[in-house]
Amino acid sequence: MALIDLGDVAGAAAEPVAAPVDVPRLGRVALAMVAVGGLLAQAASAPPAPALVRPLWSAAYQPSDTMALDGRTVYLNRSGPAGPPTVTAYDLATGKARWSTPSGAEVTDYGVLPAGDVLLVPTGGGTTALDAATGERLWRSAGEAVPSVVRGDALVAGADQSGLTTELRLVGLRDGRERWRRAIAPAEQWITLAEGGLPTAIVAVTRTGDATVYGYADGAVRAHARIPWNGVYSAALFAADPYVVVVRTASAQSVGTVYRTSDLRPLWRTRELIGYVTGCGALICTADVRGVAGRDAATGREVWRRDDLNYVWNLGGDRLLLSAAANLASATTVLVDAATGRTIGRPVGGQQAFSAGVAGSLLLLRESRTPPGRTVVSRLDLATGRQTPLGTVERIADQDCRGTPGYLLCPRGDTLTVTAVS
């Protein structure tokens, strides 16, 4: 509504003065008012834009339950006192139960594992493979199974009563048919290594440091060597494809050694008191109390260093998250180019990130100030670092959420809530 100047109301009794009437101007004003009224009417009748963040459905969820996601489905493993251990598949968009299958035994802590059109259910001492669409049992085998969806197979490791791995088998992912089997020296740890996204080798190490490299496709021995392993507080194998890393910890000091897979020749050793080693795109990252460094994988030469940050998460696609603390919600976190260590965009301090955005993005959660008592959901573009607020959800206290593109799943007490994120 326009504000009209009435002038000095104290002189209202004065003789009125006639003024010429501008008929064309009045016509234009009337047309303008009609046009504005039409626009307001259209806006009032148009359907509201869909909310970018909106609650969908919820389900019962106990602390002992586990969940897994594959894009369209959430698989809940329930092993509480209410009944036998059961895996149930729910449609993410509607919450409708697609199928429910008894797992036969209590599922291990890390829960079920989606692998393409197969769902692997690890139970005490064995693995059951289910059809992901129907829940039908496909096969069951003793041992821990690690799938390769690209190859359509799974590596199954059998263990003795002491927990040492004594046998490796490669089986078909859907039919469980054995492709090769090999007995190995009792191994304390083993890992698979990949090149170009395909698993190519298996490295197993005994308690005495006897390390052997096996071909993934045929189980044949490719290399064997004795490496420094025991005599320390702990030792661990890490894959930094296509290299293998051994981290040995004694007292407060940890040392990482990078080995070439083809002959287990040591290439370089870290000099700092490392916290851990991880692949960083084409580089290898080392992280400790003094900072994070990106190093040439073959030589260990330092390519970049960030002394202001101490923890690193490899997001893939040549992108990293670096933070000053292990808990992203309690410290400044930055998106970084893996090749240069350069920060992309502005810091995302005080937020927790989840790989639940659309392709090339992450979702960020932070406490809302206005309105209080809620959690803000934002999208982080991994190419540009741009952060876009999408909306708010009911306050997430422990931030123990999981995500998949288009959805955010958060346990709250004895309930799992599913939220759509556009």
SEDO-405203 format. One record per residue (C-alpha): residue number from 1; x, y, z; chain. Coordinates in steps of 0.5 Angstrom, whole numbers. Layout:
BEGIN
  num   east  north     up  cadena
  NUM      X      Y      Z       A
...
! end
This chain:
BEGIN
  num   east  north     up  cadena
    1      0      0      0       A
    2      3      7     -2       A
    3      4     12      3       A
    4      0     19      2       A
    5      3     25      4       A
    6     -3     29      7       A
    7      1     35      9       A
    8     -1     40     15       A
    9     -7     37     18       A
   10     -7     44     22       A
   11    -10     48     16       A
   12    -15     43     14       A
   13    -20     49     15       A
   14    -17     53     10       A
   15    -20     54      3       A
   16    -19     48     -2       A
   17    -15     49     -8       A
   18    -17     46    -14       A
   19    -12     42    -18       A
   20    -12     39    -25       A
   21    -14     32    -26       A
   22     -9     28    -30       A
   23    -13     23    -33       A
   24     -8     19    -37       A
   25     -4     18    -31       A
   26    -10     15    -27       A
   27    -11     10    -32       A
   28     -4      8    -32       A
   29     -4      7    -24       A
   30    -11      3    -25       A
   31     -7     -2    -30       A
   32     -1     -2    -25       A
   33     -6     -4    -19       A
   34    -10     -9    -23       A
   35     -3    -12    -26       A
   36      0    -13    -18       A
   37     -7    -16    -16       A
   38     -6    -21    -22       A
   39      1    -23    -20       A
   40     -1    -24    -12       A
   41     -7    -28    -14       A
   42     -3    -32    -18       A
   43      2    -33    -13       A
   44     -3    -35     -8       A
   45     -6    -40    -12       A
   46      1    -43    -15       A
   47      3    -50    -11       A
   48      8    -48     -6       A
   49     15    -51     -8       A
   50     17    -57     -5       A
   51     21    -57      2       A
   52     29    -59      0       A
   53     29    -62      7       A
   54     23    -66      9       A
   55     21    -72     14       A
   56     19    -78     11       A
   57     18    -84     16       A
   58     21    -87     22       A
   59     22    -94     25       A
   60     24    -98     31       A
   61     31    -98     32       A
   62     35   -101     38       A
   63     42    -99     40       A
   64     44   -106     38       A
   65     41   -106     31       A
   66     46   -104     25       A
   67     44   -101     18       A
   68     47   -101     11       A
   69     45    -97      5       A
   70     45    -98     -2       A
   71     42    -92     -5       A
   72     34    -94     -6       A
   73     34    -99      1       A
   74     36    -99      8       A
   75     37   -106     11       A
   76     36   -106     18       A
   77     39   -112     22       A
   78     35   -113     29       A
   79     38   -118     34       A
   80     35   -115     40       A
   81     31   -120     45       A
   82     24   -119     41       A
   83     26   -124     37       A
   84     31   -128     33       A
   85     36   -124     29       A
   86     33   -121     23       A
   87     35   -117     17       A
   88     29   -113     14       A
   89     30   -109      7       A
   90     26   -102      7       A
   91     24    -98      1       A
   92     28    -91      3       A
   93     22    -87     -1       A
   94     16    -90      3       A
   95     19    -94      9       A
   96     15   -100      6       A
   97     18   -107      8       A
   98     20   -110      2       A
   99     22   -117      5       A
  100     25   -120     12       A
  101     29   -126     13       A
  102     32   -129     19       A
  103     40   -128     19       A
  104     40   -135     23       A
  105     46   -132     28       A
  106     47   -126     31       A
  107     50   -121     26       A
  108     57   -118     27       A
  109     58   -111     30       A
  110     60   -108     23       A
  111     53   -110     20       A
  112     51   -113     13       A
  113     54   -111      7       A
  114     51   -109      1       A
  115     55   -111     -6       A
  116     51   -110    -12       A
  117     45   -114    -12       A
  118     47   -118     -7       A
  119     47   -117      1       A
  120     53   -120      5       A
  121     51   -122     12       A
  122     57   -123     17       A
  123     55   -128     23       A
  124     60   -131     28       A
  125     65   -135     24       A
  126     61   -135     17       A
  127     58   -131     12       A
  128     51   -131      9       A
  129     49   -128      2       A
  130     42   -126      0       A
  131     39   -123     -6       A
  132     38   -116     -5       A
  133     32   -115     -8       A
  134     28   -121     -5       A
  135     32   -123      1       A
  136     32   -130     -2       A
  137     39   -134      1       A
  138     44   -135     -5       A
  139     49   -139     -1       A
  140     53   -139      6       A
  141     60   -141      7       A
  142     65   -141     13       A
  143     69   -135     14       A
  144     69   -127     13       A
  145     67   -125      6       A
  146     70   -119      2       A
  147     66   -117     -4       A
  148     69   -114    -11       A
  149     62   -112    -14       A
  150     66   -110    -21       A
  151     69   -117    -21       A
  152     63   -120    -19       A
  153     66   -125    -14       A
  154     68   -125     -6       A
  155     74   -127     -3       A
  156     73   -131      3       A
  157     78   -132      9       A
  158     77   -138     14       A
  159     80   -138     21       A
  160     83   -143     26       A
  161     80   -143     33       A
  162     85   -138     35       A
  163     83   -133     30       A
  164     89   -133     25       A
  165     87   -134     18       A
  166     89   -140     15       A
  167     85   -141      8       A
  168     83   -136      3       A
  169     78   -138     -3       A
  170     75   -134     -8       A
  171     68   -135    -10       A
  172     62   -132    -14       A
  173     59   -127    -11       A
  174     52   -129    -13       A
  175     53   -137    -14       A
  176     58   -138     -8       A
  177     62   -142    -13       A
  178     69   -143    -11       A
  179     74   -141    -17       A
  180     80   -142    -13       A
  181     82   -144     -6       A
  182     89   -144     -2       A
  183     91   -146      5       A
  184     96   -140      8       A
  185    101   -140     14       A
  186     97   -137     20       A
  187     96   -130     18       A
  188     95   -125     24       A
  189     93   -120     18       A
  190     91   -119     11       A
  191     89   -114      6       A
  192     87   -113     -1       A
  193     90   -108     -6       A
  194     87   -105    -12       A
  195     90   -102    -18       A
  196     85    -98    -23       A
  197     79   -100    -18       A
  198     80   -107    -19       A
  199     83   -112    -14       A
  200     90   -115    -16       A
  201     93   -118    -10       A
  202     92   -120     -3       A
  203     98   -119      2       A
  204     98   -123      9       A
  205    103   -123     15       A
  206    104   -128     20       A
  207    106   -126     27       A
  208    113   -127     26       A
  209    113   -122     20       A
  210    113   -127     14       A
  211    109   -123      9       A
  212    106   -126      2       A
  213    103   -123     -4       A
  214     98   -127     -7       A
  215     95   -126    -14       A
  216     87   -124    -13       A
  217     85   -128    -19       A
  218     88   -134    -18       A
  219     91   -135    -11       A
  220     98   -136    -14       A
  221    104   -133    -10       A
  222    107   -127    -13       A
  223    112   -125     -7       A
  224    115   -127      0       A
  225    119   -123      5       A
  226    121   -123     12       A
  227    119   -116     14       A
  228    119   -112     21       A
  229    113   -114     25       A
  230    113   -116     32       A
  231    117   -114     38       A
  232    112   -108     38       A
  233    106   -106     42       A
  234    102   -106     35       A
  235    103   -107     28       A
  236     98   -106     23       A
  237     97   -107     15       A
  238     94   -101     11       A
  239     93   -101      3       A
  240     95    -95      0       A
  241     93    -97     -7       A
  242     98   -100    -11       A
  243    102   -100     -5       A
  244    102   -104      2       A
  245    104   -100      9       A
  246    106   -103     15       A
  247    105    -98     21       A
  248    109   -101     28       A
  249    107    -97     34       A
  250    112    -98     40       A
  251    111    -94     46       A
  252    108    -87     44       A
  253    112    -87     37       A
  254    109    -90     31       A
  255    113    -91     24       A
  256    110    -93     18       A
  257    114    -97     12       A
  258    111    -97      5       A
  259    113   -103      1       A
  260    112   -105     -7       A
  261    107   -110     -8       A
  262    111   -114    -13       A
  263    117   -116     -9       A
  264    115   -113     -2       A
  265    121   -108     -2       A
  266    121   -103      3       A
  267    121    -96     -1       A
  268    121    -91      4       A
  269    119    -90     12       A
  270    116    -84     15       A
  271    120    -80     20       A
  272    115    -77     24       A
  273    111    -79     30       A
  274    105    -81     25       A
  275     98    -82     27       A
  276     96    -86     21       A
  277     97    -87     13       A
  278     92    -86      8       A
  279     92    -86      1       A
  280     90    -78     -2       A
  281     89    -79     -9       A
  282     95    -80    -13       A
  283     99    -79     -6       A
  284    100    -82      1       A
  285     98    -78      7       A
  286    101    -78     13       A
  287     98    -75     19       A
  288    100    -74     27       A
  289    100    -68     32       A
  290    105    -64     28       A
  291    100    -64     22       A
  292     98    -67     15       A
  293    103    -68      9       A
  294    102    -71      2       A
  295    107    -75      0       A
  296    110    -78     -7       A
  297    107    -85     -6       A
  298    114    -88     -9       A
  299    119    -84     -6       A
  300    116    -81      1       A
  301    118    -74     -2       A
  302    114    -69      1       A
  303    109    -65     -4       A
  304    105    -61      1       A
  305    104    -60      8       A
  306     99    -57     13       A
  307    101    -55     20       A
  308     95    -52     22       A
  309     91    -59     21       A
  310     92    -66     24       A
  311     87    -71     21       A
  312     85    -73     14       A
  313     79    -76     11       A
  314     80    -78      4       A
  315     73    -77      0       A
  316     76    -79     -7       A
  317     76    -75    -13       A
  318     82    -72    -11       A
  319     79    -69     -5       A
  320     80    -69      2       A
  321     77    -66      9       A
  322     82    -64     14       A
  323     81    -62     21       A
  324     84    -60     27       A
  325     81    -66     31       A
  326     78    -73     30       A
  327     71    -70     32       A
  328     69    -66     26       A
  329     63    -62     30       A
  330     68    -60     35       A
  331     74    -57     30       A
  332     75    -53     24       A
  333     75    -57     18       A
  334     77    -55     11       A
  335     76    -58      4       A
  336     82    -59      1       A
  337     85    -61     -6       A
  338     89    -68     -5       A
  339     94    -66    -10       A
  340     96    -59     -7       A
  341     94    -59      0       A
  342     90    -52     -2       A
  343     84    -50      1       A
  344     77    -50     -3       A
  345     72    -45     -1       A
  346     71    -43      6       A
  347     72    -47     13       A
  348     66    -52     15       A
  349     68    -51     23       A
  350     63    -54     28       A
  351     60    -59     23       A
  352     59    -66     21       A
  353     60    -69     14       A
  354     56    -75     11       A
  355     57    -78      4       A
  356     49    -77      3       A
  357     49    -71     -2       A
  358     48    -72    -10       A
  359     54    -73    -14       A
  360     60    -69    -12       A
  361     57    -66     -6       A
  362     57    -68      2       A
  363     52    -66      7       A
  364     54    -62     13       A
  365     50    -62     19       A
  366     51    -56     25       A
  367     47    -54     31       A
  368     42    -48     29       A
  369     42    -42     32       A
  370     35    -39     29       A
  371     31    -43     31       A
  372     35    -46     37       A
  373     34    -53     38       A
  374     34    -56     31       A
  375     40    -58     26       A
  376     42    -54     20       A
  377     43    -59     14       A
  378     47    -56      8       A
  379     50    -58      2       A
  380     58    -58      1       A
  381     60    -58     -7       A
  382     66    -62     -7       A
  383     68    -58    -14       A
  384     68    -51    -11       A
  385     67    -51     -4       A
  386     61    -47     -4       A
  387     56    -49      2       A
  388     48    -48      1       A
  389     44    -49      7       A
  390     38    -53      5       A
  391     33    -53     11       A
  392     33    -56     18       A
  393     31    -62     22       A
  394     30    -64     29       A
  395     36    -63     33       A
  396     41    -69     32       A
  397     44    -70     39       A
  398     50    -75     38       A
  399     50    -74     30       A
  400     51    -82     29       A
  401     47    -81     22       A
  402     48    -85     16       A
  403     47    -82      9       A
  404     46    -84      1       A
  405     44    -79     -4       A
  406     37    -76     -3       A
  407     37    -79      4       A
  408     39    -78     11       A
  409     38    -83     17       A
  410     39    -81     24       A
  411     38    -86     30       A
  412     34    -82     36       A
  413     33    -86     42       A
  414     29    -92     40       A
  415     27    -89     33       A
  416     31    -89     26       A
  417     28    -83     23       A
  418     29    -82     15       A
  419     29    -75     12       A
  420     29    -73      4       A
  421     34    -68      2       A
  422     33    -65     -5       A
! end
